[in-house]
Amino acid sequence: MRYVRMPFRLRRLIAAFCLVALTATLSCLTRAEGPEKYDLQGVRLVVWDSLQAKFPGHSDYSEEVSRVISAFCLETGVTVDLHYAERREVLELLSDPGPRQEPHLVFSGEWPVISGNLQDIRGDVDPELFIDAAQAYWMRDDRLFGIPAFIQWTGTAVKGAGALDETGAGDDPDTELPPPEPARTGYWVDSPAFLRCALDAPGASWDAERVIEYLEWAKDSFGLYTADPLLSWQTGEVDALYPVNPYLYKWLKVSQSGDVSVKIVPPETPFGDSRFHYTVPAYVVLCEEAREKAAAAQLGRRLAASLGRWAARTLGCIPALIDDMPIFNLESDFTYAERRRLWDSVSQGKSVAPDISEYLETSSLAGALVDPLEMFLSGKSTAGDLKELIRGAFSRHTRP
């Protein structure tokens, strides 16, 4: 066998690359999960988590939760009581300003809020472990109030956009997918995201004039409202759905026939650039006692990491941990163009978890607007009727 000597410059380049790779690997292996200040033996935690949707070909995620908790208890000597809570329970818990002994650790759900009950966990969890958008979502005045799990986006699902990929245009992040025809978009007026995707966007605000402007634009752009958008999608009456979160998008993908593709694109709004709306679900710590707080933060860190990886693989969400970004890039089932569009919205966005009083106020307002919205968007009331009803709702559901 003939020996071919490698050029010196090439050998230096390969050696330098290997050194960088080794350093990065050692850094990941030695990065601490969090400071271990206390002996946690005998600590008891009450944990509220949320059940995740089940999809064909994927295991029940609750089995992974049980595995993570069992391993944590075995290693630390902590006892954990697990309860799967509904969104209503979590909001009621965080709305109560009074002192509370338990639960100690709570999963925020897809619409997180910050309340006075949440503990600053920066001393137990390093914010630098997380991507900037996830970290910023839960930081206030240099304090960290949540352990981010993943970025949950909301967009518009478009049917039949796969034809672009045959020419390569679909994989070019600078090439826009054709917008759905105005009369062929199904939309859910009663979805919390219908108003939030537009009114939480940069340049928008929750006021009567903005809502009126948005609704007039939506009627012109999406067409008349129909009571069952999903049925309209299945029968071919619409070729786009809005708003769509990762859970619904996953269901659309697995239920769609093989010859029709489904793409996710940023939702259009009349207020500036089109971007994906996003939130950052997280685990929040409510207990103040030092050992309980340290135990809750450590367990929350493990549960958040596990959930972030599951969400990246199963739903196409962006994991909050920097070290888990390769999972999103390699296992999310998105093309490079789709990942780029999602990442651009997140990296350029400035979303933060709302204060619970603000969230409850806008949620109450959105609920009061559902009937006027449906009446106007279905063509049963005029723009003049809409303006009167919306201004009346704002006067009753917002503080002066």
C-alpha positions as CSV (number, residue, x, y, z in Angstrom):
1,M,0.0,0.0,0.0
2,R,1.4,3.4,-1.0
3,Y,1.6,6.0,1.8
4,V,0.6,9.5,0.8
5,R,1.8,12.2,3.0
6,M,-0.8,14.8,3.9
7,P,0.2,18.4,3.3
8,F,1.4,20.2,6.4
9,R,-1.3,23.0,6.2
10,L,-4.0,20.4,5.9
11,R,-2.7,18.5,8.9
12,R,-2.7,21.7,11.0
13,L,-6.3,22.5,9.9
14,I,-7.5,19.0,10.9
15,A,-5.6,19.1,14.2
16,A,-7.1,22.5,15.0
17,F,-10.6,21.2,14.2
18,C,-10.1,18.2,16.4
19,L,-9.0,20.4,19.3
20,V,-12.1,22.6,19.0
21,A,-14.4,19.6,18.8
22,L,-12.7,18.0,21.9
23,T,-12.9,21.3,23.8
24,A,-16.6,21.7,23.0
25,T,-17.3,18.1,24.0
26,L,-15.6,18.4,27.3
27,S,-17.4,21.7,27.9
28,C,-20.8,20.0,27.4
29,L,-19.8,17.0,29.6
30,T,-18.5,19.1,32.5
31,R,-21.2,21.8,32.3
32,A,-22.9,21.8,35.7
33,E,-26.6,21.2,36.0
34,G,-26.8,23.6,38.8
35,P,-25.0,24.3,42.1
36,E,-25.5,21.5,44.6
37,K,-25.7,23.4,47.9
38,Y,-27.8,21.1,50.0
39,D,-28.3,17.5,51.0
40,L,-31.8,16.8,49.6
41,Q,-32.4,13.5,51.3
42,G,-35.9,13.5,52.8
43,V,-37.2,16.5,50.9
44,R,-40.8,16.0,49.7
45,L,-42.0,17.8,46.5
46,V,-45.5,18.2,45.0
47,V,-45.2,18.6,41.2
48,W,-47.9,19.7,38.8
49,D,-47.3,18.7,35.2
50,S,-49.4,18.6,32.1
51,L,-50.3,15.6,29.9
52,Q,-49.0,15.8,26.4
53,A,-50.8,14.7,23.3
54,K,-50.2,11.2,21.9
55,F,-49.3,10.7,18.2
56,P,-48.9,7.6,16.1
57,G,-45.4,6.2,16.2
58,H,-44.5,8.1,19.4
59,S,-44.5,6.7,22.9
60,D,-46.7,8.2,25.7
61,Y,-44.7,11.1,27.0
62,S,-46.0,10.6,30.6
63,E,-43.8,7.5,30.7
64,E,-40.8,9.7,30.2
65,V,-41.9,12.0,33.0
66,S,-42.2,9.0,35.3
67,R,-38.7,7.8,34.3
68,V,-37.1,11.3,34.9
69,I,-38.8,11.6,38.3
70,S,-37.8,8.1,39.4
71,A,-34.2,8.6,38.4
72,F,-34.1,11.9,40.3
73,C,-35.6,10.4,43.5
74,L,-33.2,7.5,43.4
75,E,-30.2,9.8,43.0
76,T,-31.2,12.5,45.6
77,G,-33.5,10.8,48.1
78,V,-36.3,13.2,47.3
79,T,-39.9,12.1,47.4
80,V,-42.1,13.4,44.6
81,D,-45.9,13.5,44.4
82,L,-47.0,14.0,40.8
83,H,-50.3,15.5,39.7
84,Y,-51.4,16.2,36.1
85,A,-53.1,19.6,36.3
86,E,-55.4,21.4,33.9
87,R,-54.8,24.9,32.6
88,R,-57.6,26.2,34.8
89,E,-56.0,24.8,37.9
90,V,-52.6,26.4,37.1
91,L,-54.2,29.9,36.5
92,E,-56.2,29.7,39.7
93,L,-53.0,28.7,41.6
94,L,-51.0,31.6,40.1
95,S,-53.8,34.1,40.5
96,D,-53.9,33.6,44.3
97,P,-51.5,36.0,45.9
98,G,-51.6,34.4,49.3
99,P,-48.9,32.1,50.8
100,R,-49.0,28.5,49.7
101,Q,-47.1,25.4,50.9
102,E,-47.5,23.4,47.7
103,P,-47.2,22.6,44.9
104,H,-43.5,23.3,44.7
105,L,-42.9,22.9,41.0
106,V,-45.5,23.6,38.2
107,F,-45.4,23.4,34.4
108,S,-46.7,26.6,32.9
109,G,-48.5,25.2,29.9
110,E,-48.5,26.8,26.5
111,W,-49.6,30.2,27.7
112,P,-47.2,31.1,30.5
113,V,-47.6,33.9,32.9
114,I,-45.5,35.5,35.7
115,S,-47.1,36.0,39.1
116,G,-45.9,37.1,42.5
117,N,-45.8,33.4,43.6
118,L,-42.8,32.6,41.3
119,Q,-39.4,32.3,42.8
120,D,-36.2,33.7,41.3
121,I,-34.1,30.6,40.5
122,R,-31.0,32.2,39.0
123,G,-29.0,30.9,42.0
124,D,-30.0,27.3,41.1
125,V,-30.3,27.4,37.3
126,D,-27.8,29.0,35.0
127,P,-29.6,31.2,32.4
128,E,-26.7,30.9,30.0
129,L,-27.7,27.3,29.3
130,F,-30.7,28.5,27.3
131,I,-31.0,30.2,23.9
132,D,-31.4,34.0,24.1
133,A,-35.2,34.0,23.3
134,A,-36.0,31.4,26.0
135,Q,-33.8,33.2,28.6
136,A,-35.3,36.6,27.8
137,Y,-38.9,35.3,28.0
138,W,-38.5,34.5,31.7
139,M,-36.0,37.1,32.9
140,R,-37.0,40.3,34.8
141,D,-34.5,42.7,36.3
142,D,-31.8,40.1,36.1
143,R,-33.9,37.5,37.8
144,L,-35.0,34.1,36.2
145,F,-38.6,33.1,37.0
146,G,-38.9,29.9,34.9
147,I,-36.9,27.0,33.6
148,P,-37.6,27.1,29.8
149,A,-38.4,23.8,28.1
150,F,-39.0,24.8,24.4
151,I,-40.2,27.5,22.0
152,Q,-43.8,27.0,21.0
153,W,-44.6,28.8,17.8
154,T,-48.0,29.6,16.1
155,G,-48.4,30.1,12.4
156,T,-50.5,29.3,9.3
157,A,-50.7,25.8,7.8
158,V,-50.8,25.8,4.0
159,K,-51.9,22.8,2.0
160,G,-50.4,21.8,-1.3
161,A,-47.2,24.0,-1.0
162,G,-44.9,21.1,-1.7
163,A,-44.8,21.7,-5.4
164,L,-42.3,24.5,-4.8
165,D,-39.8,22.0,-3.5
166,E,-39.6,20.3,-6.9
167,T,-37.8,23.4,-8.2
168,G,-35.8,23.9,-5.0
169,A,-37.6,27.2,-4.2
170,G,-39.3,25.7,-1.2
171,D,-35.9,25.2,0.4
172,D,-34.8,28.8,-0.1
173,P,-35.6,30.8,3.0
174,D,-35.6,34.0,1.0
175,T,-38.3,32.7,-1.4
176,E,-41.8,33.2,0.0
177,L,-44.4,30.6,-0.3
178,P,-47.5,31.9,-2.2
179,P,-50.1,33.3,0.2
180,P,-53.4,31.4,0.4
181,E,-56.2,32.8,-1.7
182,P,-58.3,35.3,0.4
183,A,-61.5,33.2,0.4
184,R,-59.7,29.9,1.2
185,T,-58.3,30.3,4.7
186,G,-60.1,28.7,7.6
187,Y,-59.6,30.3,11.0
188,W,-60.7,29.9,14.6
189,V,-62.0,33.1,16.1
190,D,-62.3,31.6,19.6
191,S,-58.7,30.5,19.7
192,P,-56.6,32.5,22.2
193,A,-54.0,32.9,19.4
194,F,-56.4,34.5,16.9
195,L,-56.0,37.9,18.5
196,R,-52.7,37.4,20.2
197,C,-50.7,36.6,17.0
198,A,-51.7,40.0,15.7
199,L,-52.0,42.2,18.8
200,D,-48.9,40.9,20.6
201,A,-46.8,41.6,17.5
202,P,-44.3,44.4,17.3
203,G,-46.0,47.7,16.3
204,A,-49.5,46.5,17.5
205,S,-51.3,46.9,20.8
206,W,-54.5,45.8,22.6
207,D,-56.8,48.7,21.9
208,A,-60.1,49.0,20.2
209,E,-58.9,50.7,17.0
210,R,-56.2,48.0,16.5
211,V,-58.7,45.2,16.9
212,I,-61.1,46.8,14.4
213,E,-58.3,47.3,11.9
214,Y,-57.2,43.7,12.3
215,L,-60.7,42.3,11.9
216,E,-61.4,44.3,8.8
217,W,-58.1,43.1,7.3
218,A,-58.8,39.5,8.3
219,K,-62.2,39.6,6.6
220,D,-60.7,40.9,3.4
221,S,-57.7,38.6,3.5
222,F,-59.1,35.3,4.8
223,G,-62.7,35.5,3.6
224,L,-65.9,34.8,5.6
225,Y,-65.7,32.9,8.8
226,T,-67.0,29.3,8.8
227,A,-68.0,27.5,12.0
228,D,-65.9,24.4,11.4
229,P,-62.6,25.3,9.7
230,L,-61.1,21.8,10.2
231,L,-64.1,20.2,8.3
232,S,-63.6,22.8,5.5
233,W,-59.9,21.8,5.3
234,Q,-60.8,18.1,5.1
235,T,-63.4,18.7,2.4
236,G,-61.1,20.9,0.3
237,E,-63.1,24.1,0.8
238,V,-60.0,25.9,2.3
239,D,-56.3,25.3,1.7
240,A,-55.0,27.1,4.7
241,L,-55.7,27.1,8.5
242,Y,-54.9,29.8,11.1
243,P,-53.9,29.9,13.9
244,V,-52.0,26.6,14.0
245,N,-49.7,25.5,16.9
246,P,-47.3,22.6,16.8
247,Y,-49.8,20.1,18.1
248,L,-52.4,20.8,15.5
249,Y,-49.7,21.0,12.8
250,K,-48.4,17.6,13.8
251,W,-52.0,16.2,13.6
252,L,-52.5,17.8,10.1
253,K,-49.3,16.2,8.9
254,V,-50.0,12.7,10.1
255,S,-53.7,12.8,9.0
256,Q,-53.0,14.3,5.5
257,S,-53.0,12.0,2.5
258,G,-49.5,11.2,1.2
259,D,-49.8,13.1,-2.1
260,V,-50.6,16.4,-0.4
261,S,-48.0,18.3,1.6
262,V,-48.6,20.7,4.5
263,K,-46.3,23.6,5.2
264,I,-46.1,26.0,8.1
265,V,-45.6,29.7,7.3
266,P,-45.6,32.9,9.5
267,P,-49.1,34.3,10.0
268,E,-49.9,37.5,8.0
269,T,-51.0,40.5,9.9
270,P,-51.7,44.2,8.9
271,F,-49.0,45.3,11.4
272,G,-45.6,45.1,9.9
273,D,-43.5,42.0,9.1
274,S,-45.0,38.5,9.2
275,R,-43.5,36.5,12.1
276,F,-44.3,33.4,14.0
277,H,-45.9,34.2,17.3
278,Y,-44.2,32.2,20.1
279,T,-44.3,31.5,23.8
280,V,-41.8,29.6,26.0
281,P,-43.4,26.9,28.2
282,A,-41.4,26.3,31.4
283,Y,-41.3,24.8,34.8
284,V,-41.8,27.4,37.6
285,V,-40.8,27.1,41.3
286,L,-43.2,28.3,43.9
287,C,-41.5,27.2,47.2
288,E,-39.3,29.5,49.3
289,E,-37.7,27.0,51.8
290,A,-34.0,26.6,50.6
291,R,-33.8,22.8,50.3
292,E,-37.2,22.5,48.7
293,K,-36.4,25.3,46.3
294,A,-33.1,23.7,45.3
295,A,-34.7,20.3,44.9
296,A,-37.6,21.8,42.8
297,A,-35.1,23.7,40.6
298,Q,-33.0,20.5,40.0
299,L,-36.0,18.4,39.1
300,G,-37.4,21.2,37.0
301,R,-34.2,21.4,35.0
302,R,-34.4,17.7,34.2
303,L,-38.0,17.8,33.3
304,A,-37.6,20.9,31.1
305,A,-34.7,19.3,29.2
306,S,-36.6,16.1,28.6
307,L,-39.8,17.9,27.5
308,G,-37.8,20.2,25.2
309,R,-36.2,17.2,23.4
310,W,-39.5,15.5,23.1
311,A,-41.1,18.7,21.7
312,A,-38.3,19.1,19.2
313,R,-38.5,15.5,17.9
314,T,-42.3,15.1,18.0
315,L,-43.7,18.6,17.3
316,G,-40.9,20.5,15.6
317,C,-40.5,23.0,18.4
318,I,-37.2,24.7,19.2
319,P,-35.6,23.3,22.3
320,A,-34.7,25.9,25.0
321,L,-31.3,24.4,25.8
322,I,-28.5,25.5,23.5
323,D,-26.9,22.1,23.6
324,D,-30.1,20.5,22.2
325,M,-30.3,22.6,19.1
326,P,-28.9,19.8,16.9
327,I,-32.1,17.8,17.8
328,F,-34.2,20.5,16.2
329,N,-31.9,20.7,13.1
330,L,-31.6,17.0,12.5
331,E,-34.8,15.4,13.9
332,S,-37.6,18.0,13.6
333,D,-38.7,16.8,10.1
334,F,-38.5,20.4,8.9
335,T,-36.6,21.5,5.8
336,Y,-33.8,24.0,6.1
337,A,-36.1,26.7,4.8
338,E,-38.7,26.0,7.4
339,R,-36.2,25.9,10.2
340,R,-34.7,29.1,9.1
341,R,-38.1,30.9,9.0
342,L,-38.9,29.7,12.5
343,W,-35.5,30.6,13.9
344,D,-35.6,34.1,12.3
345,S,-38.9,34.9,14.0
346,V,-37.6,33.6,17.4
347,S,-34.1,35.2,17.2
348,Q,-35.6,38.6,16.1
349,G,-38.6,38.5,18.4
350,K,-38.8,40.1,21.8
351,S,-41.6,38.1,23.4
352,V,-41.8,38.0,27.2
353,A,-44.1,36.1,29.6
354,P,-46.9,38.5,30.5
355,D,-47.8,39.4,34.1
356,I,-50.8,37.3,35.2
357,S,-53.1,40.4,35.7
358,E,-52.3,41.5,32.1
359,Y,-52.9,38.1,30.8
360,L,-56.2,37.6,32.6
361,E,-57.4,41.1,31.4
362,T,-56.7,40.4,27.8
363,S,-58.1,36.9,28.0
364,S,-61.3,38.2,29.5
365,L,-61.5,40.8,26.7
366,A,-60.8,38.2,24.0
367,G,-63.6,36.0,25.4
368,A,-66.1,39.0,25.4
369,L,-65.1,39.7,21.7
370,V,-65.8,36.2,20.3
371,D,-69.5,36.7,19.5
372,P,-69.0,40.2,17.9
373,L,-66.1,38.8,15.9
374,E,-68.0,35.8,14.6
375,M,-71.0,38.1,13.7
376,F,-68.8,40.5,11.7
377,L,-66.5,37.9,10.1
378,S,-69.5,35.7,9.0
379,G,-71.1,38.7,7.4
380,K,-74.0,39.0,9.9
381,S,-73.2,42.5,11.1
382,T,-71.7,45.6,9.6
383,A,-68.4,47.4,10.3
384,G,-70.4,50.1,12.2
385,D,-72.0,47.4,14.5
386,L,-68.5,45.9,15.1
387,K,-67.0,49.2,16.1
388,E,-69.7,49.9,18.6
389,L,-69.6,46.4,20.1
390,I,-65.8,46.4,20.4
391,R,-65.5,49.8,22.0
392,G,-68.2,48.7,24.5
393,A,-66.3,45.5,25.3
394,F,-63.1,47.5,25.9
395,S,-64.8,49.9,28.2
396,R,-66.1,47.0,30.3
397,H,-63.0,44.7,30.3
398,T,-60.0,47.0,30.6
399,R,-58.8,49.3,33.3
400,P,-59.1,53.1,32.7
